[in-house]
């Protein structure tokens, strides 16, 4: 639970910290940390938050979301 702010941050440094924390402390949760990291590396943000945050969705993000996106 304490690692979730790192995992859900849209800052790459926080995502990398999340990877360190999850690797060292919770190997069974590493899969989720990797999923979050890959989305930030790909888009620089979480596309499924766009509507809620009033952001425009890029065509690439829309393809990702239409394909199932991320269930977080």
PDB file of N, CA, C and O in Angstrom:
ATOM      1  N   UNK A   1       0.818  -1.203   0.000  1.00  0.00           N
ATOM      2  CA  UNK A   1       0.000   0.000   0.000  1.00  0.00           C
ATOM      3  C   UNK A   1       0.860   1.264   0.000  1.00  0.00           C
ATOM      4  O   UNK A   1       0.544   2.233  -0.691  1.00  0.00           O
ATOM      5  N   UNK A   2       1.916   1.253   0.754  1.00  0.00           N
ATOM      6  CA  UNK A   2       2.759   2.445   0.858  1.00  0.00           C
ATOM      7  C   UNK A   2       3.501   2.763  -0.435  1.00  0.00           C
ATOM      8  O   UNK A   2       3.978   3.883  -0.619  1.00  0.00           O
ATOM      9  N   UNK A   3       3.600   1.792  -1.324  1.00  0.00           N
ATOM     10  CA  UNK A   3       4.315   2.005  -2.577  1.00  0.00           C
ATOM     11  C   UNK A   3       3.415   2.568  -3.672  1.00  0.00           C
ATOM     12  O   UNK A   3       3.914   3.013  -4.705  1.00  0.00           O
ATOM     13  N   UNK A   4       2.121   2.559  -3.468  1.00  0.00           N
ATOM     14  CA  UNK A   4       1.189   2.950  -4.527  1.00  0.00           C
ATOM     15  C   UNK A   4       1.390   4.368  -5.052  1.00  0.00           C
ATOM     16  O   UNK A   4       1.228   4.572  -6.256  1.00  0.00           O
ATOM     17  N   UNK A   5       1.731   5.361  -4.231  1.00  0.00           N
ATOM     18  CA  UNK A   5       1.970   6.690  -4.806  1.00  0.00           C
ATOM     19  C   UNK A   5       3.091   6.696  -5.847  1.00  0.00           C
ATOM     20  O   UNK A   5       3.018   7.427  -6.835  1.00  0.00           O
ATOM     21  N   UNK A   6       4.120   5.889  -5.629  1.00  0.00           N
ATOM     22  CA  UNK A   6       5.197   5.786  -6.622  1.00  0.00           C
ATOM     23  C   UNK A   6       4.681   5.105  -7.887  1.00  0.00           C
ATOM     24  O   UNK A   6       4.960   5.548  -9.001  1.00  0.00           O
ATOM     25  N   UNK A   7       3.934   4.038  -7.702  1.00  0.00           N
ATOM     26  CA  UNK A   7       3.442   3.254  -8.829  1.00  0.00           C
ATOM     27  C   UNK A   7       2.458   4.046  -9.684  1.00  0.00           C
ATOM     28  O   UNK A   7       2.396   3.842 -10.897  1.00  0.00           O
ATOM     29  N   UNK A   8       1.698   4.932  -9.083  1.00  0.00           N
ATOM     30  CA  UNK A   8       0.664   5.659  -9.811  1.00  0.00           C
ATOM     31  C   UNK A   8       1.084   7.065 -10.226  1.00  0.00           C
ATOM     32  O   UNK A   8       0.291   7.804 -10.809  1.00  0.00           O
ATOM     33  N   UNK A   9       2.313   7.432  -9.932  1.00  0.00           N
ATOM     34  CA  UNK A   9       2.844   8.726 -10.343  1.00  0.00           C
ATOM     35  C   UNK A   9       3.104   8.741 -11.846  1.00  0.00           C
ATOM     36  O   UNK A   9       3.394   7.703 -12.440  1.00  0.00           O
ATOM     37  N   UNK A  10       3.000   9.901 -12.449  1.00  0.00           N
ATOM     38  CA  UNK A  10       3.296  10.062 -13.870  1.00  0.00           C
ATOM     39  C   UNK A  10       4.705  10.590 -14.095  1.00  0.00           C
ATOM     40  O   UNK A  10       5.011  11.091 -15.177  1.00  0.00           O
ATOM     41  N   UNK A  11       5.560  10.488 -13.098  1.00  0.00           N
ATOM     42  CA  UNK A  11       6.951  10.913 -13.212  1.00  0.00           C
ATOM     43  C   UNK A  11       7.844   9.687 -13.334  1.00  0.00           C
ATOM     44  O   UNK A  11       7.747   8.759 -12.531  1.00  0.00           O
ATOM     45  N   UNK A  12       8.706   9.685 -14.333  1.00  0.00           N
ATOM     46  CA  UNK A  12       9.567   8.537 -14.588  1.00  0.00           C
ATOM     47  C   UNK A  12      10.422   8.187 -13.374  1.00  0.00           C
ATOM     48  O   UNK A  12      10.590   7.008 -13.064  1.00  0.00           O
ATOM     49  N   UNK A  13      10.961   9.181 -12.685  1.00  0.00           N
ATOM     50  CA  UNK A  13      11.795   8.903 -11.506  1.00  0.00           C
ATOM     51  C   UNK A  13      11.003   8.138 -10.445  1.00  0.00           C
ATOM     52  O   UNK A  13      11.541   7.241  -9.795  1.00  0.00           O
ATOM     53  N   UNK A  14       9.740   8.486 -10.271  1.00  0.00           N
ATOM     54  CA  UNK A  14       8.903   7.766  -9.309  1.00  0.00           C
ATOM     55  C   UNK A  14       8.639   6.339  -9.771  1.00  0.00           C
ATOM     56  O   UNK A  14       8.597   5.415  -8.959  1.00  0.00           O
ATOM     57  N   UNK A  15       8.461   6.161 -11.074  1.00  0.00           N
ATOM     58  CA  UNK A  15       8.251   4.815 -11.604  1.00  0.00           C
ATOM     59  C   UNK A  15       9.487   3.948 -11.374  1.00  0.00           C
ATOM     60  O   UNK A  15       9.370   2.775 -11.020  1.00  0.00           O
ATOM     61  N   UNK A  16      10.667   4.526 -11.576  1.00  0.00           N
ATOM     62  CA  UNK A  16      11.905   3.777 -11.338  1.00  0.00           C
ATOM     63  C   UNK A  16      12.053   3.447  -9.858  1.00  0.00           C
ATOM     64  O   UNK A  16      12.503   2.354  -9.513  1.00  0.00           O
ATOM     65  N   UNK A  17      11.683   4.376  -8.978  1.00  0.00           N
ATOM     66  CA  UNK A  17      11.702   4.117  -7.534  1.00  0.00           C
ATOM     67  C   UNK A  17      10.719   3.004  -7.196  1.00  0.00           C
ATOM     68  O   UNK A  17      11.010   2.142  -6.366  1.00  0.00           O
ATOM     69  N   UNK A  18       9.572   3.024  -7.829  1.00  0.00           N
ATOM     70  CA  UNK A  18       8.580   1.971  -7.636  1.00  0.00           C
ATOM     71  C   UNK A  18       9.176   0.611  -7.973  1.00  0.00           C
ATOM     72  O   UNK A  18       8.977  -0.363  -7.245  1.00  0.00           O
ATOM     73  N   UNK A  19       9.902   0.553  -9.074  1.00  0.00           N
ATOM     74  CA  UNK A  19      10.538  -0.707  -9.465  1.00  0.00           C
ATOM     75  C   UNK A  19      11.510  -1.177  -8.390  1.00  0.00           C
ATOM     76  O   UNK A  19      11.534  -2.361  -8.053  1.00  0.00           O
ATOM     77  N   UNK A  20      12.306  -0.268  -7.851  1.00  0.00           N
ATOM     78  CA  UNK A  20      13.249  -0.628  -6.786  1.00  0.00           C
ATOM     79  C   UNK A  20      12.511  -1.152  -5.564  1.00  0.00           C
ATOM     80  O   UNK A  20      12.881  -2.187  -5.010  1.00  0.00           O
ATOM     81  N   UNK A  21      11.478  -0.449  -5.145  1.00  0.00           N
ATOM     82  CA  UNK A  21      10.728  -0.844  -3.955  1.00  0.00           C
ATOM     83  C   UNK A  21      10.049  -2.195  -4.137  1.00  0.00           C
ATOM     84  O   UNK A  21      10.122  -3.061  -3.265  1.00  0.00           O
ATOM     85  N   UNK A  22       9.396  -2.364  -5.267  1.00  0.00           N
ATOM     86  CA  UNK A  22       8.688  -3.614  -5.502  1.00  0.00           C
ATOM     87  C   UNK A  22       9.649  -4.786  -5.664  1.00  0.00           C
ATOM     88  O   UNK A  22       9.357  -5.896  -5.217  1.00  0.00           O
ATOM     89  N   UNK A  23      10.782  -4.548  -6.294  1.00  0.00           N
ATOM     90  CA  UNK A  23      11.763  -5.619  -6.470  1.00  0.00           C
ATOM     91  C   UNK A  23      12.324  -6.057  -5.129  1.00  0.00           C
ATOM     92  O   UNK A  23      12.451  -7.252  -4.865  1.00  0.00           O
ATOM     93  N   UNK A  24      12.657  -5.103  -4.291  1.00  0.00           N
ATOM     94  CA  UNK A  24      13.288  -5.411  -3.008  1.00  0.00           C
ATOM     95  C   UNK A  24      12.305  -5.991  -2.000  1.00  0.00           C
ATOM     96  O   UNK A  24      12.688  -6.847  -1.202  1.00  0.00           O
ATOM     97  N   UNK A  25      11.079  -5.560  -2.012  1.00  0.00           N
ATOM     98  CA  UNK A  25      10.166  -5.886  -0.923  1.00  0.00           C
ATOM     99  C   UNK A  25       9.016  -6.799  -1.314  1.00  0.00           C
ATOM    100  O   UNK A  25       8.532  -7.560  -0.476  1.00  0.00           O
ATOM    101  N   UNK A  26       8.577  -6.749  -2.522  1.00  0.00           N
ATOM    102  CA  UNK A  26       7.353  -7.467  -2.867  1.00  0.00           C
ATOM    103  C   UNK A  26       7.445  -8.090  -4.252  1.00  0.00           C
ATOM    104  O   UNK A  26       6.776  -7.635  -5.180  1.00  0.00           O
ATOM    105  N   UNK A  27       8.247  -9.102  -4.399  1.00  0.00           N
ATOM    106  CA  UNK A  27       8.469  -9.746  -5.697  1.00  0.00           C
ATOM    107  C   UNK A  27       7.154 -10.159  -6.360  1.00  0.00           C
ATOM    108  O   UNK A  27       7.027 -10.087  -7.583  1.00  0.00           O
ATOM    109  N   UNK A  28       6.195 -10.583  -5.574  1.00  0.00           N
ATOM    110  CA  UNK A  28       4.932 -11.041  -6.157  1.00  0.00           C
ATOM    111  C   UNK A  28       4.133  -9.908  -6.802  1.00  0.00           C
ATOM    112  O   UNK A  28       3.258 -10.165  -7.630  1.00  0.00           O
ATOM    113  N   UNK A  29       4.421  -8.664  -6.436  1.00  0.00           N
ATOM    114  CA  UNK A  29       3.717  -7.523  -7.013  1.00  0.00           C
ATOM    115  C   UNK A  29       4.495  -6.851  -8.140  1.00  0.00           C
ATOM    116  O   UNK A  29       4.037  -5.857  -8.703  1.00  0.00           O
ATOM    117  N   UNK A  30       5.643  -7.379  -8.464  1.00  0.00           N
ATOM    118  CA  UNK A  30       6.495  -6.765  -9.477  1.00  0.00           C
ATOM    119  C   UNK A  30       5.779  -6.627 -10.821  1.00  0.00           C
ATOM    120  O   UNK A  30       5.977  -5.640 -11.530  1.00  0.00           O
ATOM    121  N   UNK A  31       4.964  -7.591 -11.166  1.00  0.00           N
ATOM    122  CA  UNK A  31       4.231  -7.560 -12.432  1.00  0.00           C
ATOM    123  C   UNK A  31       3.444  -6.255 -12.580  1.00  0.00           C
ATOM    124  O   UNK A  31       3.435  -5.652 -13.653  1.00  0.00           O
ATOM    125  N   UNK A  32       2.796  -5.830 -11.522  1.00  0.00           N
ATOM    126  CA  UNK A  32       1.992  -4.611 -11.579  1.00  0.00           C
ATOM    127  C   UNK A  32       2.868  -3.370 -11.724  1.00  0.00           C
ATOM    128  O   UNK A  32       2.518  -2.438 -12.448  1.00  0.00           O
ATOM    129  N   UNK A  33       3.991  -3.361 -11.042  1.00  0.00           N
ATOM    130  CA  UNK A  33       4.921  -2.237 -11.157  1.00  0.00           C
ATOM    131  C   UNK A  33       5.452  -2.136 -12.586  1.00  0.00           C
ATOM    132  O   UNK A  33       5.584  -1.037 -13.125  1.00  0.00           O
ATOM    133  N   UNK A  34       5.755  -3.277 -13.197  1.00  0.00           N
ATOM    134  CA  UNK A  34       6.246  -3.300 -14.577  1.00  0.00           C
ATOM    135  C   UNK A  34       5.177  -2.756 -15.527  1.00  0.00           C
ATOM    136  O   UNK A  34       5.488  -1.975 -16.426  1.00  0.00           O
ATOM    137  N   UNK A  35       3.931  -3.160 -15.334  1.00  0.00           N
ATOM    138  CA  UNK A  35       2.848  -2.665 -16.192  1.00  0.00           C
ATOM    139  C   UNK A  35       2.732  -1.144 -16.111  1.00  0.00           C
ATOM    140  O   UNK A  35       2.587  -0.473 -17.133  1.00  0.00           O
ATOM    141  N   UNK A  36       2.797  -0.611 -14.907  1.00  0.00           N
ATOM    142  CA  UNK A  36       2.717   0.841 -14.731  1.00  0.00           C
ATOM    143  C   UNK A  36       3.910   1.534 -15.402  1.00  0.00           C
ATOM    144  O   UNK A  36       3.742   2.525 -16.113  1.00  0.00           O
ATOM    145  N   UNK A  37       5.093   1.011 -15.171  1.00  0.00           N
ATOM    146  CA  UNK A  37       6.305   1.597 -15.749  1.00  0.00           C
ATOM    147  C   UNK A  37       6.239   1.618 -17.272  1.00  0.00           C
ATOM    148  O   UNK A  37       6.568   2.629 -17.893  1.00  0.00           O
ATOM    149  N   UNK A  38       5.821   0.520 -17.870  1.00  0.00           N
ATOM    150  CA  UNK A  38       5.780   0.437 -19.332  1.00  0.00           C
ATOM    151  C   UNK A  38       4.821   1.466 -19.935  1.00  0.00           C
ATOM    152  O   UNK A  38       5.089   2.009 -21.007  1.00  0.00           O
ATOM    153  N   UNK A  39       3.720   1.731 -19.259  1.00  0.00           N
ATOM    154  CA  UNK A  39       2.772   2.730 -19.766  1.00  0.00           C
ATOM    155  C   UNK A  39       3.388   4.123 -19.702  1.00  0.00           C
ATOM    156  O   UNK A  39       3.256   4.901 -20.647  1.00  0.00           O
ATOM    157  N   UNK A  40       4.060   4.445 -18.597  1.00  0.00           N
ATOM    158  CA  UNK A  40       4.706   5.756 -18.470  1.00  0.00           C
ATOM    159  C   UNK A  40       5.846   5.891 -19.475  1.00  0.00           C
ATOM    160  O   UNK A  40       6.029   6.959 -20.059  1.00  0.00           O
ATOM    161  N   UNK A  41       6.611   4.827 -19.681  1.00  0.00           N
ATOM    162  CA  UNK A  41       7.691   4.886 -20.673  1.00  0.00           C
ATOM    163  C   UNK A  41       7.124   5.101 -22.072  1.00  0.00           C
ATOM    164  O   UNK A  41       7.723   5.808 -22.883  1.00  0.00           O
ATOM    165  N   UNK A  42       5.998   4.510 -22.353  1.00  0.00           N
ATOM    166  CA  UNK A  42       5.405   4.593 -23.686  1.00  0.00           C
ATOM    167  C   UNK A  42       4.710   5.933 -23.935  1.00  0.00           C
ATOM    168  O   UNK A  42       4.875   6.533 -24.998  1.00  0.00           O
ATOM    169  N   UNK A  43       3.932   6.400 -22.951  1.00  0.00           N
ATOM    170  CA  UNK A  43       3.094   7.584 -23.160  1.00  0.00           C
ATOM    171  C   UNK A  43       3.493   8.802 -22.326  1.00  0.00           C
ATOM    172  O   UNK A  43       3.096   9.922 -22.644  1.00  0.00           O
ATOM    173  N   UNK A  44       4.268   8.596 -21.272  1.00  0.00           N
ATOM    174  CA  UNK A  44       4.613   9.697 -20.378  1.00  0.00           C
ATOM    175  C   UNK A  44       3.508  10.050 -19.397  1.00  0.00           C
ATOM    176  O   UNK A  44       3.622  11.018 -18.645  1.00  0.00           O
ATOM    177  N   UNK A  45       2.454   9.276 -19.406  1.00  0.00           N
ATOM    178  CA  UNK A  45       1.301   9.475 -18.522  1.00  0.00           C
ATOM    179  C   UNK A  45       0.408   8.244 -18.624  1.00  0.00           C
ATOM    180  O   UNK A  45       0.669   7.338 -19.416  1.00  0.00           O
ATOM    181  N   UNK A  46      -0.653   8.220 -17.812  1.00  0.00           N
ATOM    182  CA  UNK A  46      -1.619   7.134 -17.872  1.00  0.00           C
ATOM    183  C   UNK A  46      -2.810   7.584 -18.723  1.00  0.00           C
ATOM    184  O   UNK A  46      -3.610   8.402 -18.270  1.00  0.00           O
ATOM    185  N   UNK A  47      -2.940   7.062 -19.950  1.00  0.00           N
ATOM    186  CA  UNK A  47      -4.005   7.512 -20.846  1.00  0.00           C
ATOM    187  C   UNK A  47      -5.416   7.327 -20.285  1.00  0.00           C
ATOM    188  O   UNK A  47      -6.318   8.092 -20.626  1.00  0.00           O
ATOM    189  N   UNK A  48      -5.615   6.333 -19.441  1.00  0.00           N
ATOM    190  CA  UNK A  48      -6.964   6.108 -18.916  1.00  0.00           C
ATOM    191  C   UNK A  48      -7.405   7.222 -17.966  1.00  0.00           C
ATOM    192  O   UNK A  48      -8.570   7.263 -17.571  1.00  0.00           O
ATOM    193  N   UNK A  49      -6.503   8.119 -17.597  1.00  0.00           N
ATOM    194  CA  UNK A  49      -6.848   9.262 -16.746  1.00  0.00           C
ATOM    195  C   UNK A  49      -7.200  10.515 -17.557  1.00  0.00           C
ATOM    196  O   UNK A  49      -7.651  11.508 -16.986  1.00  0.00           O
ATOM    197  N   UNK A  50      -7.003  10.482 -18.862  1.00  0.00           N
ATOM    198  CA  UNK A  50      -7.137  11.692 -19.680  1.00  0.00           C
ATOM    199  C   UNK A  50      -8.490  12.379 -19.522  1.00  0.00           C
ATOM    200  O   UNK A  50      -8.544  13.579 -19.254  1.00  0.00           O
ATOM    201  N   UNK A  51      -9.558  11.650 -19.680  1.00  0.00           N
ATOM    202  CA  UNK A  51     -10.890  12.265 -19.610  1.00  0.00           C
ATOM    203  C   UNK A  51     -11.110  12.905 -18.240  1.00  0.00           C
ATOM    204  O   UNK A  51     -11.595  14.032 -18.143  1.00  0.00           O
ATOM    205  N   UNK A  52     -10.749  12.178 -17.188  1.00  0.00           N
ATOM    206  CA  UNK A  52     -10.943  12.663 -15.824  1.00  0.00           C
ATOM    207  C   UNK A  52     -10.131  13.934 -15.552  1.00  0.00           C
ATOM    208  O   UNK A  52     -10.552  14.796 -14.779  1.00  0.00           O
ATOM    209  N   UNK A  53      -8.964  14.039 -16.195  1.00  0.00           N
ATOM    210  CA  UNK A  53      -8.084  15.183 -15.976  1.00  0.00           C
ATOM    211  C   UNK A  53      -8.230  16.270 -17.042  1.00  0.00           C
ATOM    212  O   UNK A  53      -7.487  17.251 -17.039  1.00  0.00           O
ATOM    213  N   UNK A  54      -9.185  16.091 -17.947  1.00  0.00           N
ATOM    214  CA  UNK A  54      -9.427  17.096 -18.975  1.00  0.00           C
ATOM    215  C   UNK A  54      -8.332  17.178 -20.021  1.00  0.00           C
ATOM    216  O   UNK A  54      -8.112  18.235 -20.611  1.00  0.00           O
ATOM    217  N   UNK A  55      -7.643  16.064 -20.256  1.00  0.00           N
ATOM    218  CA  UNK A  55      -6.558  16.049 -21.245  1.00  0.00           C
ATOM    219  C   UNK A  55      -7.059  15.463 -22.557  1.00  0.00           C
ATOM    220  O   UNK A  55      -7.952  14.616 -22.582  1.00  0.00           O
ATOM    221  N   UNK A  56      -6.465  15.931 -23.639  1.00  0.00           N
ATOM    222  CA  UNK A  56      -6.730  15.355 -24.952  1.00  0.00           C
ATOM    223  C   UNK A  56      -6.038  13.999 -25.041  1.00  0.00           C
ATOM    224  O   UNK A  56      -4.927  13.828 -24.539  1.00  0.00           O
ATOM    225  N   UNK A  57      -6.692  13.049 -25.672  1.00  0.00           N
ATOM    226  CA  UNK A  57      -6.122  11.725 -25.893  1.00  0.00           C
ATOM    227  C   UNK A  57      -5.494  11.696 -27.276  1.00  0.00           C
ATOM    228  O   UNK A  57      -6.132  12.067 -28.260  1.00  0.00           O
ATOM    229  N   UNK A  58      -4.245  11.255 -27.352  1.00  0.00           N
ATOM    230  CA  UNK A  58      -3.570  11.157 -28.643  1.00  0.00           C
ATOM    231  C   UNK A  58      -4.110   9.955 -29.408  1.00  0.00           C
ATOM    232  O   UNK A  58      -4.693   9.053 -28.807  1.00  0.00           O
ATOM    233  N   UNK A  59      -3.923   9.931 -30.733  1.00  0.00           N
ATOM    234  CA  UNK A  59      -4.357   8.766 -31.505  1.00  0.00           C
ATOM    235  C   UNK A  59      -3.717   7.465 -30.998  1.00  0.00           C
ATOM    236  O   UNK A  59      -4.390   6.437 -30.925  1.00  0.00           O
ATOM    237  N   UNK A  60      -2.433   7.501 -30.651  1.00  0.00           N
ATOM    238  CA  UNK A  60      -1.762   6.299 -30.145  1.00  0.00           C
ATOM    239  C   UNK A  60      -2.380   5.845 -28.820  1.00  0.00           C
ATOM    240  O   UNK A  60      -2.574   4.652 -28.592  1.00  0.00           O
ATOM    241  N   UNK A  61      -2.682   6.803 -27.960  1.00  0.00           N
ATOM    242  CA  UNK A  61      -3.325   6.459 -26.689  1.00  0.00           C
ATOM    243  C   UNK A  61      -4.707   5.856 -26.930  1.00  0.00           C
ATOM    244  O   UNK A  61      -5.099   4.911 -26.245  1.00  0.00           O
ATOM    245  N   UNK A  62      -5.445   6.396 -27.896  1.00  0.00           N
ATOM    246  CA  UNK A  62      -6.784   5.885 -28.169  1.00  0.00           C
ATOM    247  C   UNK A  62      -6.733   4.444 -28.647  1.00  0.00           C
ATOM    248  O   UNK A  62      -7.568   3.629 -28.254  1.00  0.00           O
ATOM    249  N   UNK A  63      -5.761   4.123 -29.492  1.00  0.00           N
ATOM    250  CA  UNK A  63      -5.590   2.737 -29.943  1.00  0.00           C
ATOM    251  C   UNK A  63      -5.330   1.835 -28.741  1.00  0.00           C
ATOM    252  O   UNK A  63      -5.907   0.752 -28.637  1.00  0.00           O
ATOM    253  N   UNK A  64      -4.469   2.277 -27.839  1.00  0.00           N
ATOM    254  CA  UNK A  64      -4.164   1.532 -26.614  1.00  0.00           C
ATOM    255  C   UNK A  64      -5.435   1.319 -25.785  1.00  0.00           C
ATOM    256  O   UNK A  64      -5.710   0.205 -25.339  1.00  0.00           O
ATOM    257  N   UNK A  65      -6.200   2.382 -25.583  1.00  0.00           N
ATOM    258  CA  UNK A  65      -7.419   2.287 -24.782  1.00  0.00           C
ATOM    259  C   UNK A  65      -8.471   1.413 -25.459  1.00  0.00           C
ATOM    260  O   UNK A  65      -9.146   0.626 -24.796  1.00  0.00           O
ATOM    261  N   UNK A  66      -8.611   1.548 -26.777  1.00  0.00           N
ATOM    262  CA  UNK A  66      -9.582   0.743 -27.518  1.00  0.00           C
ATOM    263  C   UNK A  66      -9.238  -0.740 -27.475  1.00  0.00           C
ATOM    264  O   UNK A  66     -10.121  -1.592 -27.578  1.00  0.00           O
ATOM    265  N   UNK A  67      -7.954  -1.044 -27.323  1.00  0.00           N
ATOM    266  CA  UNK A  67      -7.508  -2.431 -27.255  1.00  0.00           C
ATOM    267  C   UNK A  67      -7.578  -3.018 -25.856  1.00  0.00           C
ATOM    268  O   UNK A  67      -7.041  -4.097 -25.608  1.00  0.00           O
ATOM    269  N   UNK A  68      -8.222  -2.332 -24.958  1.00  0.00           N
ATOM    270  CA  UNK A  68      -8.329  -2.833 -23.595  1.00  0.00           C
ATOM    271  C   UNK A  68      -7.600  -1.959 -22.605  1.00  0.00           C
ATOM    272  O   UNK A  68      -7.873  -1.990 -21.405  1.00  0.00           O
ATOM    273  N   UNK A  69      -6.658  -1.169 -23.125  1.00  0.00           N
ATOM    274  CA  UNK A  69      -5.956  -0.210 -22.282  1.00  0.00           C
ATOM    275  C   UNK A  69      -5.346  -0.814 -21.057  1.00  0.00           C
ATOM    276  O   UNK A  69      -4.674  -1.844 -21.108  1.00  0.00           O
ATOM    277  N   UNK A  70      -5.591  -0.159 -19.963  1.00  0.00           N
ATOM    278  CA  UNK A  70      -5.011  -0.554 -18.691  1.00  0.00           C
ATOM    279  C   UNK A  70      -6.100  -0.519 -17.648  1.00  0.00           C
ATOM    280  O   UNK A  70      -6.826   0.467 -17.528  1.00  0.00           O
ATOM    281  N   UNK A  71      -6.213  -1.578 -16.905  1.00  0.00           N
ATOM    282  CA  UNK A  71      -7.271  -1.647 -15.897  1.00  0.00           C
ATOM    283  C   UNK A  71      -6.816  -1.195 -14.526  1.00  0.00           C
ATOM    284  O   UNK A  71      -7.615  -1.155 -13.589  1.00  0.00           O
ATOM    285  N   UNK A  72      -5.511  -0.847 -14.391  1.00  0.00           N
ATOM    286  CA  UNK A  72      -4.963  -0.288 -13.175  1.00  0.00           C
ATOM    287  C   UNK A  72      -5.191  -1.090 -11.965  1.00  0.00           C
ATOM    288  O   UNK A  72      -4.764  -0.702 -10.877  1.00  0.00           O
TER     289      UNK A  72
END
